[in-house]
Every structure is written in C-alpha cells, then in structure tokens.
Amino acid sequence: MTKNTLPSLGDTIGDLVKSLVPDIIGAGDKEYKKYQVKLESCFKRHITRTHSKYSKIKTLLYRDKPVSLQDHYVAGDFFIAGESHNGDDLLPDLLANKRNVIVGTAGSGKSVLLRKLAIEAISQPRGVIPVLVELRLLRTRDGDLRIGEYLFNTISDQDEGFSKDQLHTALKLGKILLLLDGFDEIDFQIREAYEEEVLELSNKYPQTPIVLSSRPDSIFNSWEEFYIYRALPLNQAQSIELISKIDYDAVVKERFIKELSEGLYDKHSDFLSNPLLLTMMLLTYEQLAEIPEKIHIFYEQAFDTLFHKHDALKYLYKRKSYSNLPVDDFKKVFSAFCLTTYYDRRMSFTQSEVLDYIQQAADLEDVSASANNIFNDLVKSVCILQKDGNYFTFSHRSFQEYFAAVFISRSNSIDTGKALDVIVRTSQSDNVIPLAWELNRERIETKWIHPRLRVIIRKCEKLMDEDKSIEFLSQFFESFAIPEKGHVGYGLSERKSKGYFLIYLYRLYRDESNKVFGWRAEGAQKAELEQWHSSLLEELKKAHPVEPEDDELDMRVPLAKVVRTPAILKLAHLDCEKHLRFFKMIEEQIYKKYNRREKALAKLILRGHP
C-alpha cells in the first residue's frame, strides 16, 4: 500500500470502528463516552494490526521479505449448489449466509482467501470487525487454547481494558467476522472438541458470521446450518494471471506463460490448476524446462531446486550450507523429521521443539550432524521452514506430507502396514498414501493392501447370505445416506477404519472400481445403477418415513437400526456382491503381478547357473 492510500485507510478504519462501538457498549451506558474512547482505540489498533499482518504474504518464491497480497492475489472460483462464485464476490454472500465452510485441496488458496476476506472487510467496510484465527496456533506449550479464549486474547492484546463482556456483546450483535483457518490442521485427537466449540459458537451467537477453511472432510455434511463452498481448480486464464503477477525473471516467465497458452496447461492441468503447485513449478522450470508426469517427481525436483540454492531472482546465488550434509543424507533426516511431526499432527513448533524433532530424526537415520545446523539449513538455506511469530512452520504443509510418504515408501525400519493403518484412521484428506503409492507401489500393495484384502475377503465370504447383507456393509459403513437427490450413499464413521481403507481402494484403483460399480458407465450399466439407487431409496423411505419437517435430502438411516425388509436386503446384497468382486479383483491382480515378477527375477538370477 502506498503512502497516498494510508490516510484513506485510516479514515476507513476510524469510520468502521465508530459505526460499531455504540452498538457494542449500548447507547444507554452511563459511562458511554469513557467506553467509547477506550473501545474505539482498542478496535482501531486491532484492525490496523490485522490489516498490517494479513495484507502481506510470504511464499517459496518470496522467502526473504513479505510482498503485497493485493498485488499477487488472483481470485479463484468456488462451487456451491450447482453454481460457481468468484472469490472477489464472495464476502457479501458469506456475511448473508452466516455459517460457511470453504473446502479445498492442499495449495488451493484457502488461507489466502481468508486473508483477502479480512482485508476486504476492512478496506470495504460492511459493519463487521474481522478476526482471523489460525487454528494450528491454538496448540501451545502451555496447553490447548479454546477458540473463544484465543479470540479474546487477539483483541485484548491491543488494550488490556477490553473485557470478555464486551466481546460477548460484539459477538451477540454480529459485529465480529470470525475467520477460522485450517480446521484440518488441528490434531486429530482434539479435533472433535474444536468441532463442538465451533458449533457451540454458532448456536450461541447466531448473528456472528463464521467462515471456516479446511481440506475436504465428510464431517461438514452434518453441520446443518453451514454452507459448503468448494474451491475449483484455476482455469488457464487464472493460471496465466497468477504467473504474470509473480516478481520473477521476465524471460523465464514469458517462456512459461507461452507454453501454458500453447497446450502445457491442458496437458498438465492437474498440476497447473493448483496455485501452490503452479508457483512451485515455476521455481523448477528454468532448470528443467519440462513438467514431470507424476506429482512425486515434481516434489522431488522442487526440493532439489531449493536444496541446491537456486534463486531465480539472483540467478545462481550460492546459499550457505550450515550442516554440509550431502543431499541424500539431508533428505533422510528431513523425511524422518516430517514423519515424526506428521504422526504427532504438528505443523508449527517452538525452536526448542524443532531442535528436538530434528535430533530425533538424525538419530533415527544414524546421521551425524548438529541439530542446530540442520535447523539453520531448513530455515535459512532451503527455506522449507519459516518463522511465524514465535513459531516455525512448514512453508507449506504439502512438503511435510510428501517427505512423510518418502520415509514410509523407502525405510525398512518401519512397519508399513501399521503406519498406513494409522493414517487411514486419522488423516483421510491427506495425500501421504497416494504419494507413497506413487513412490513405491510395490511396497504399499504387498505390505498393506494385499494382506488386509485377504483378511477382508475371508470375512466377507462368510457374510454373503442375503440376510447377512447389513452385517457385510456394517464392516465398512455407519449408515445409508442420501446426500444427493435420487442417489443412496454410505455414511462413514471413525470407528470403522475399514470404511476409510475402502475409500482409498476406490481412489487408488479408480479404473477397477469404475468397472465394477459402474460409476462412470453409460448405456445399460448406467440405467441399471440408476434403477438400483431409485429402488433402494424408495424402499428406505417406505421402511423409514421422513417427518414433514425433516429435510429428505439429509436423510440418514443407521445400518444398526435399518428395518430389514426383504426388498432392502435384496438390494443391499447386490452391492455386497459388487464389493466382494472388487476386493477379489484387486487381490488377484496384486498376487499375479508380484508372483509373476518373482518368478521372472528368480529365472534371471539362475540364468547361467544350473
């Protein structure tokens, strides 16, 4: 922001605060003037601090200094109820809705959007004071803070005279815009408690607009009052606009943009439609002049670029290495660091905590190097950790996931099956398993998928009588669910880890699952699937009538309580048959592939040695 705009911003902040304060303190208050001056001063300092903090960003490309959010922001699109909404136009709808969740994959721009909303609420006042809570910061050395406690501390830090009663009144009147960033970054073990608090705040302060961001999670489907906006991939024009706004070598940018326009975006849209991956791609593009076909190769190349001190703004400026570790040893330590912090669900740390994790990682990998020197490399040389206030965080969480996957896929000191079982239970929206699959599919299939499938198949075969269909499905699912008109799905439960294992099977074996279940089928198979959905929906409604005041589209029937009519059992059995066929198809495919490979290798080894 230039000096010329500062006075207008100051006036805007002053006008915003003066318009809100009378409502918060009550016009009949005897000490109105005294409170008015105090609150105006407090809120003005809070808003000024909020604007100063969130109007700037740091990224992998801007590691040495923050840059203007406004100058580098490109509005993405968000999908809800069959319609697409541009990020530049979201705030009025979010304020009107009151209850909102923004979901998107890693690097899709959720955190940047919340920062932009905070700045917009200040620069274009709409009668609310934005308070942005980075939920990962609620875990401190002294214990876990409640959201309300953190909210009060954030404002009262600007003036000790600010009281909890004043905060309560502001929330009750809907004068606070509550921006909750990174629900998925909360430790899984305490996430349920924070879910309860979010819903409690929602019920206690119905006038307070809430915007929460997270990776996709089925938990939000049960938040009845919340509107769910889904981040859409960047289109080609948005991707080019984002690259054009980056302060980078002009020649490299021009060449990269030219290739984006001439087919590169269409060929690699999975990568290039994601803001984080797009900017990281630019980081590696000058050296490689090509885009890798697989995402794990891309992460490897991005890390190598950072490690080898390439800086496009300074060409081949050589950064100092503190540990002097070879790249392979450095990767070993960092991958062990990422795995241990990932399992502890830690993404931000004090310096002493980082040093403890680094020492633990170095010991695991039997690498001799000072933890302090490795720490300095991570922060100052490779810049994959960055300081945020009194804490250190990953420059982006996706690096933690990638290197956790590296450790799982390559280390012989870890029980791969047990490690992945834990991830399935606690981290359904993460990318660790798909990345580990790409890195070492053989290990994932032979050490995890195949042995678990054999157990599942044996159990399922015992439940293939039609009258046991519900028991079959109950191994994996909690309920019948109808999230979309005319289609019956299944509700998952954290108590049933096999259900999440099954979701990963659908995801990893997409072609096979589509073949068996017909999700993308046309013609007769599609008609058959539609008929199954229609018939099961009709039978569920007959057996479980919906009350007039209930929302039919939110209907859930717990499998433990389902009325077992002959028609429901018959339709359920059809899906059981498909699932068993799917399990056997994958199990046989894995067995044949590696049995054939084993025989071929044995023959090769014995060649010439009768």
C-alpha positions in Angstrom: 0.0 0.0 0.0 1.4 3.4 -0.9 1.7 6.4 1.3 -1.0 8.1 -0.6 -3.6 5.5 0.4 -2.7 5.3 4.1 -4.8 8.3 5.1 -7.9 6.9 3.4 -7.3 3.6 5.1 -7.0 5.3 8.4 -10.3 7.2 7.8 -11.9 3.9 6.7 -10.8 2.1 9.9 -11.9 5.1 12.0 -15.3 5.2 10.4 -15.8 1.5 10.7 -15.0 1.5 14.4 -17.1 4.5 15.2 -20.1 2.9 13.5 -19.8 -0.3 15.6 -18.8 0.9 19.0 -22.2 2.4 20.0 -23.9 -0.9 19.4 -21.3 -2.9 21.4 -21.4 -0.8 24.5 -25.1 0.1 24.5 -26.3 3.7 24.0 -27.8 3.8 27.5 -24.5 3.0 29.2 -23.7 5.6 31.9 -20.0 5.7 31.1 -20.7 5.7 27.3 -18.1 8.3 26.5 -15.4 6.6 28.5 -16.1 3.2 27.0 -16.4 4.7 23.5 -12.9 6.2 23.6 -11.4 3.0 25.0 -13.2 0.7 22.6 -12.5 2.9 19.6 -8.9 2.9 20.5 -8.8 -0.9 21.1 -10.6 -1.9 17.9 -8.8 0.6 15.8 -5.4 -0.8 16.9 -6.7 -4.4 16.3 -8.0 -3.6 12.8 -4.8 -1.7 11.9 -2.7 -4.6 13.1 -4.9 -7.1 11.2 -4.5 -5.1 8.0 -0.8 -4.8 8.5 -0.4 -8.5 9.2 -2.6 -10.0 6.6 -2.1 -7.6 3.7 1.4 -9.2 3.2 2.3 -12.8 2.4 5.5 -14.9 2.2 5.8 -17.8 -0.2 8.5 -20.1 -1.6 9.3 -17.5 -4.2 9.4 -14.6 -1.7 11.4 -16.1 1.1 13.4 -13.1 2.2 10.6 -10.5 2.5 6.8 -10.3 2.5 5.0 -9.0 -0.5 1.6 -7.3 -1.1 -1.3 -9.8 -1.0 -3.3 -7.5 -3.2 -0.6 -7.3 -5.9 -0.3 -11.1 -6.1 -3.8 -12.3 -5.4 -5.8 -14.0 -8.2 -9.4 -14.7 -7.4 -10.3 -18.4 -7.8 -13.8 -19.8 -8.2 -15.9 -21.6 -5.6 -18.7 -24.1 -6.2 -21.9 -24.4 -4.2 -25.4 -25.6 -5.1 -24.7 -26.1 -8.8 -23.3 -22.6 -9.2 -19.8 -21.1 -9.4 -18.9 -17.9 -7.5 -15.7 -15.9 -8.0 -13.6 -15.2 -4.9 -13.8 -11.5 -5.5 -17.6 -11.6 -5.0 -17.8 -14.0 -2.0 -17.9 -11.7 1.0 -21.5 -10.4 0.7 -22.8 -14.0 0.4 -20.7 -15.3 3.2 -22.0 -12.5 5.5 -25.6 -13.2 4.5 -25.2 -16.9 5.0 -23.6 -16.5 8.5 -22.4 -20.1 8.5 -19.8 -21.1 5.9 -17.1 -23.7 5.2 -14.5 -23.3 2.4 -13.1 -26.6 1.4 -10.2 -27.2 -1.0 -7.2 -29.5 -1.5 -3.7 -28.6 -0.4 -2.4 -25.4 -2.0 -5.8 -24.4 -3.5 -5.6 -21.0 -1.8 -8.0 -21.3 1.2 -5.7 -19.5 3.6 -5.0 -16.7 1.1 -8.8 -16.3 0.6 -9.4 -15.8 4.3 -6.6 -13.2 4.5 -8.2 -11.5 1.5 -11.6 -11.6 3.2 -10.1 -10.0 6.3 -8.6 -7.2 4.3 -11.7 -6.6 2.2 -13.9 -6.3 5.4 -11.5 -3.5 6.5 -11.0 -1.7 3.2 -14.6 -2.0 2.1 -16.5 -1.9 5.5 -19.6 -4.0 5.9 -20.3 -3.4 9.5 -18.1 -6.2 10.9 -14.6 -6.4 12.5 -12.6 -9.3 11.1 -10.7 -11.6 13.4 -8.7 -14.3 11.7 -7.8 -17.3 13.9 -5.1 -19.7 12.5 -6.3 -22.8 14.2 -3.0 -24.6 14.2 -1.8 -21.9 16.7 -4.3 -23.0 19.3 -1.9 -25.7 20.5 0.7 -24.0 22.7 3.4 -25.1 25.2 1.0 -24.3 28.0 -1.9 -26.3 26.6 -4.6 -26.1 24.0 -6.5 -22.8 23.8 -10.2 -22.6 23.1 -11.2 -20.6 20.1 -13.1 -18.1 22.3 -10.1 -17.7 24.5 -7.8 -17.1 21.6 -10.3 -14.6 20.1 -10.4 -12.6 23.3 -6.6 -12.6 23.6 -6.2 -11.4 20.0 -8.3 -8.3 20.6 -7.4 -7.6 24.2 -3.7 -7.7 23.3 -4.3 -4.3 21.8 -5.8 -2.9 25.1 -5.8 -4.6 28.5 -9.1 -2.8 29.3 -11.0 -4.8 26.7 -13.4 -7.1 28.6 -15.0 -10.5 27.9 -18.4 -8.9 28.4 -17.6 -6.5 25.5 -16.5 -9.4 23.3 -19.7 -11.3 24.2 -21.8 -8.3 23.2 -19.9 -7.8 20.0 -20.5 -11.5 19.1 -24.1 -11.4 20.1 -24.7 -8.4 17.9 -22.9 -10.0 14.9 -20.2 -7.3 14.8 -17.3 -9.8 14.6 -16.5 -11.6 11.3 -14.9 -14.9 12.6 -12.4 -16.3 10.2 -11.2 -19.8 11.2 -8.3 -21.0 9.1 -7.2 -24.6 8.8 -9.6 -26.9 10.6 -7.8 -29.9 9.1 -4.6 -28.7 10.7 -5.9 -29.4 14.2 -4.6 -32.5 15.9 -7.0 -35.3 15.1 -7.2 -36.4 18.7 -8.6 -33.0 19.8 -10.4 -32.1 16.6 -13.8 -33.3 17.9 -13.5 -30.8 20.8 -12.9 -28.0 18.4 -15.8 -29.1 16.2 -18.0 -28.9 19.3 -16.8 -25.4 20.1 -17.4 -24.2 16.5 -20.9 -25.4 16.6 -21.3 -24.0 20.2 -20.2 -20.6 19.0 -22.6 -20.9 16.0 -25.5 -21.7 18.3 -24.6 -19.1 21.0 -24.0 -16.3 18.6 -26.4 -16.8 15.6 -25.7 -13.3 14.3 -22.0 -13.7 14.1 -20.8 -14.7 10.6 -18.3 -17.6 10.6 -16.1 -18.7 7.7 -14.0 -21.8 8.3 -11.5 -23.3 5.9 -10.4 -26.9 5.7 -9.4 -29.7 3.4 -12.5 -31.8 2.3 -14.0 -33.8 5.2 -17.3 -35.6 5.4 -17.8 -34.2 8.9 -19.1 -30.9 7.4 -22.1 -32.7 5.9 -23.6 -33.0 9.4 -23.1 -29.2 10.2 -26.7 -28.5 9.3 -26.6 -24.6 9.1 -23.3 -24.4 7.2 -23.0 -23.6 3.5 -20.1 -25.6 2.0 -18.1 -23.8 -0.8 -15.7 -26.0 -2.7 -12.6 -24.4 -4.3 -12.4 -25.1 -8.0 -9.1 -25.6 -9.9 -7.7 -22.5 -11.6 -8.6 -22.3 -15.2 -6.0 -21.5 -17.9 -6.6 -17.7 -17.8 -6.3 -17.6 -14.0 -3.1 -19.7 -14.0 -1.5 -17.3 -16.5 -2.7 -14.3 -14.5 -1.1 -15.7 -11.3 2.2 -16.3 -13.1 2.2 -12.8 -14.6 1.8 -11.3 -11.2 4.9 -13.0 -9.7 8.0 -11.0 -9.5 10.4 -13.4 -11.3 12.9 -13.5 -14.1 11.0 -11.9 -17.0 12.4 -14.2 -19.7 11.5 -17.4 -17.8 8.0 -16.1 -17.0 7.4 -15.2 -20.6 8.5 -18.6 -21.9 6.5 -20.4 -19.2 3.3 -18.4 -20.0 3.8 -19.0 -23.7 3.9 -22.8 -23.0 0.9 -22.6 -20.8 -1.1 -20.9 -23.6 0.1 -23.4 -26.2 -1.0 -26.7 -24.6 1.1 -27.1 -21.5 -1.9 -26.2 -19.2 -4.2 -28.7 -20.9 -1.6 -31.5 -20.7 -0.8 -30.9 -17.0 -4.0 -29.3 -15.7 -3.9 -31.4 -12.5 -0.7 -29.7 -11.5 -1.0 -26.3 -13.2 -4.6 -25.6 -11.9 -3.3 -25.6 -8.3 -1.9 -22.2 -7.1 0.8 -23.8 -4.9 1.9 -26.4 -7.4 1.8 -23.8 -10.2 4.2 -21.4 -8.4 6.4 -24.2 -7.4 6.5 -25.4 -11.0 7.9 -22.0 -12.0 10.6 -22.4 -9.4 11.9 -25.6 -11.2 11.0 -24.6 -14.7 14.1 -22.6 -15.6 16.5 -25.5 -14.7 14.4 -28.4 -16.2 12.4 -26.7 -19.0 9.8 -29.5 -18.6 7.0 -30.6 -16.4 7.2 -34.1 -14.8 4.4 -36.6 -15.5 4.0 -37.6 -11.8 3.4 -35.4 -8.8 6.1 -37.1 -6.6 8.7 -36.4 -9.2 7.7 -32.8 -9.1 8.1 -32.5 -5.3 11.5 -34.2 -5.6 12.6 -31.7 -8.2 11.2 -28.7 -6.3 13.1 -29.8 -3.2 16.3 -30.3 -5.1 16.0 -26.9 -6.6 15.7 -25.4 -3.1 18.5 -27.5 -1.7 20.9 -26.6 -4.5 20.5 -23.0 -3.7 18.9 -21.9 -7.0 17.3 -18.5 -6.7 15.8 -17.2 -10.0 15.8 -13.6 -8.7 19.6 -13.8 -8.1 20.4 -16.4 -10.8 22.9 -18.9 -9.3 23.5 -17.3 -6.0 25.1 -19.9 -3.7 23.4 -20.0 -0.3 25.4 -21.0 2.8 25.1 -24.6 4.0 25.3 -25.0 7.8 25.2 -28.8 8.1 27.3 -29.6 4.9 25.3 -32.8 4.6 25.0 -34.4 1.2 21.6 -34.1 -0.3 20.7 -37.8 0.2 21.5 -37.6 4.0 19.7 -34.3 4.3 16.6 -35.9 2.7 16.8 -38.9 5.1 16.8 -36.6 8.1 14.1 -34.3 6.8 11.9 -37.2 5.8 12.2 -38.7 9.3 11.5 -35.2 10.7 8.4 -35.0 8.6 7.1 -38.4 9.5 7.5 -37.9 13.3 5.9 -34.4 13.2 3.2 -35.7 10.9 2.3 -38.5 13.3 2.2 -36.0 16.1 0.0 -33.8 14.0 2.4 -30.9 14.5 2.8 -28.2 11.8 4.1 -25.4 14.0 6.8 -25.6 16.7 8.9 -23.5 19.0 12.6 -23.5 18.2 13.3 -25.9 21.0 10.6 -28.3 19.7 12.0 -28.2 16.2 15.5 -29.0 17.5 14.2 -31.9 19.5 12.4 -33.3 16.4 15.5 -32.8 14.3 17.7 -34.6 16.8 15.2 -37.5 16.9 15.2 -37.7 13.1 19.0 -37.6 12.9 19.2 -40.4 15.4 16.6 -42.5 13.5 18.7 -42.2 10.3 22.1 -42.5 12.1 23.2 -39.2 10.5 25.9 -37.3 12.4 25.2 -33.6 12.3 24.3 -30.8 14.6 20.6 -30.4 15.1 21.1 -26.7 15.2 23.0 -26.7 11.9 20.2 -28.7 10.2 17.7 -26.3 11.7 19.6 -23.4 10.2 19.6 -25.1 6.8 15.9 -25.8 6.9 15.1 -22.1 7.8 17.9 -20.1 6.1 19.3 -22.2 3.3 16.5 -24.4 1.9 13.7 -22.2 3.4 11.3 -25.1 3.8 10.6 -24.0 7.4 9.7 -20.4 8.0 9.3 -18.3 11.2 5.8 -17.1 12.0 5.8 -15.0 15.2 7.2 -17.2 18.0 6.8 -20.4 16.0 8.3 -22.1 13.0 6.0 -23.7 10.4 6.4 -25.6 7.1 6.5 -23.2 4.1 3.6 -25.4 3.0 2.1 -28.5 4.7 2.3 -30.5 1.4 6.1 -30.8 1.9 5.5 -32.5 5.2 3.2 -34.9 3.6 5.5 -35.7 0.7 8.5 -36.4 2.8 6.5 -38.4 5.3 5.5 -40.5 2.3 9.2 -40.7 1.3 10.0 -42.2 4.6 7.1 -44.7 4.6 7.9 -45.8 1.0 11.7 -46.3 1.5 12.5 -47.1 5.1 12.9 -50.7 6.1 12.7 -49.7 9.8 9.0 -49.0 9.8 6.1 -51.4 9.7 4.4 -50.1 6.5 1.1 -51.8 7.2 0.7 -50.4 10.7 1.9 -47.0 9.7 -0.7 -46.7 6.9 -3.5 -48.1 9.2 -2.9 -45.1 11.5 -3.0 -42.7 8.6 -6.3 -44.2 7.3 -7.9 -43.7 10.7 -6.7 -40.2 11.3 -5.9 -38.4 8.1 -8.5 -39.1 5.3 -7.9 -35.8 3.5 -4.1 -36.0 3.4 -2.0 -37.0 0.4 0.5 -39.2 2.2 -0.9 -42.6 1.0 -1.3 -41.6 -2.7 2.2 -40.1 -2.7 3.7 -43.2 -1.0 1.8 -45.3 -3.7 3.4 -43.3 -6.5 6.9 -43.6 -4.8 6.8 -47.3 -4.2 3.6 -49.0 -5.3 5.0 -52.5 -4.7 5.6 -51.8 -1.0 2.2 -50.3 -0.5 0.4 -53.2 -2.3 2.4 -56.1 -0.8 2.9 -54.8 2.8 -0.5 -53.1 3.3 -3.2 -53.6 0.7 -2.8 -57.3 -0.2 -2.6 -58.7 3.4 -5.6 -56.6 4.5 -7.6 -57.6 1.5 -7.1 -61.3 2.2 -8.5 -60.8 5.7 -11.4 -58.7 4.4 -12.3 -61.3 1.7 -12.3 -64.2 4.2 -14.7 -62.2 6.5 -16.9 -61.1 3.6 -17.3 -64.6 2.2 -18.9 -65.6 5.4 -21.5 -62.8 5.1 -22.7 -63.4 1.6 -26.1 -64.8 2.5 -28.7 -62.2 1.6 -30.0 -62.0 5.2 -26.4 -61.0 6.3 -26.1 -58.1 3.8 -26.4 -55.5 6.5 -23.6 -57.1 8.6 -21.5 -57.2 5.5 -21.9 -53.4 4.9 -21.6 -52.6 8.6 -17.9 -53.7 8.4 -17.3 -50.5 6.4 -20.1 -48.1 6.9 -22.2 -46.5 9.6 -25.4 -45.7 7.7 -27.3 -45.3 4.4 -27.0 -41.7 3.4 -28.8 -39.6 0.8 -26.6 -36.5 0.1 -27.9 -36.0 -3.4 -31.4 -36.4 -4.7 -32.1 -39.9 -6.1 -28.8 -41.4 -5.0 -28.1 -43.5 -2.0 -24.6 -43.5 -0.5 -23.0 -44.6 2.7 -22.0 -42.7 5.8 -18.6 -43.3 7.3 -17.5 -43.5 10.9 -14.2 -43.0 12.6 -15.0 -46.2 14.5 -14.9 -48.2 11.3 -11.4 -47.9 9.8 -12.2 -50.5 7.1 -14.5 -47.9 5.5 -11.7 -45.4 5.0 -9.4 -48.2 3.8 -12.2 -48.9 1.2 -12.3 -45.3 0.2 -8.6 -45.4 -0.5 -9.1 -48.6 -2.6 -11.7 -46.7 -4.7 -9.2 -43.9 -5.1 -6.1 -45.9 -5.9 -7.8 -48.4 -8.2 -10.1 -46.0 -10.0 -10.4 -47.9 -13.3 -11.2 -51.1 -11.5 -13.8 -49.5 -9.2 -15.5 -47.8 -12.1 -15.6 -51.1 -14.0 -17.2 -53.0 -11.1 -19.5 -50.3 -9.7 -20.3 -48.6 -13.0 -20.0 -45.0 -11.6 -19.0 -43.6 -14.9 -20.9 -46.1 -17.1 -23.2 -45.3 -19.9 -26.0 -47.2 -21.6 -27.4 -50.3 -19.9 -25.0 -50.3 -17.0 -25.8 -46.7 -16.1 -29.5 -47.5 -16.3 -29.0 -50.5 -14.1 -27.2 -48.4 -11.5 -29.8 -45.6 -11.6 -32.5 -48.3 -11.1 -30.7 -49.7 -8.0 -30.5 -46.2 -6.5 -34.1 -45.5 -7.2 -35.4 -48.8 -5.8 -33.3 -48.6 -2.6 -34.3 -45.0 -2.0 -37.9 -46.0 -2.4 -37.6 -49.0 0.0 -35.7 -46.9 2.6 -38.5 -44.3 2.6 -41.2 -46.9 3.0 -39.4 -48.5 5.9 -38.2 -45.2 7.5 -40.8 -42.5 6.8 -39.4 -38.9 6.8 -41.2 -36.5 9.1 -42.6 -33.5 7.2 -40.3 -31.0 9.0 -37.2 -33.1 8.2 -35.1 -32.5 5.1 -35.4 -35.5 2.9 -32.1 -34.9 1.2 -30.3 -35.1 4.6 -31.8 -38.5 5.4 -29.5 -41.0 7.1 -30.5 -44.4 8.2 -28.0 -46.1 10.7 -27.3 -49.6 9.5 -27.7 -50.8 13.1 -31.3 -49.6 13.0 -32.3 -50.3 9.4 -35.6 -52.2 9.0 -34.5 -55.4 7.2 -37.3 -55.8 4.7 -36.8 -58.5 2.0 -36.5 -55.8 -0.6 -33.9 -53.8 1.3 -31.9 -56.9 2.0 -32.0 -58.0 -1.7 -30.8 -54.6 -2.9 -28.1 -54.4 -0.3 -27.0 -57.8 -1.3 -26.4 -56.7 -4.8 -24.0 -54.1 -3.6 -22.3 -56.7 -1.3 -21.7 -58.9 -4.4 -20.1 -55.9 -6.2 -17.8 -55.2 -3.3 -16.6 -58.7 -2.9 -16.0 -58.9 -6.7 -14.0 -55.7 -6.4 -11.9 -57.0 -3.5 -11.2 -60.3 -5.2 -10.3 -58.5 -8.5 -7.7 -56.3 -6.7 -6.3 -59.2 -4.5 -5.9 -61.4 -7.6 -4.3 -58.6 -9.6 -1.7 -57.9 -6.9 -0.9 -61.6 -6.3 -0.5 -62.4 -10.0 1.7 -59.3 -10.7 4.2 -59.9 -8.0 4.2 -63.7 -8.2 5.0 -63.3 -11.9 7.7 -60.8 -11.2 9.2 -63.0 -8.5 9.4 -66.0 -10.9 10.9 -63.8 -13.6 13.6 -62.4 -11.3 14.4 -65.9 -10.0 14.8 -67.2 -13.5 17.1 -64.2 -14.3 19.2 -64.8 -11.3 19.6 -68.5 -12.0 20.4 -67.9 -15.7 23.8 -69.5 -16.4 23.9 -71.2 -13.0 22.4 -74.6 -13.5 
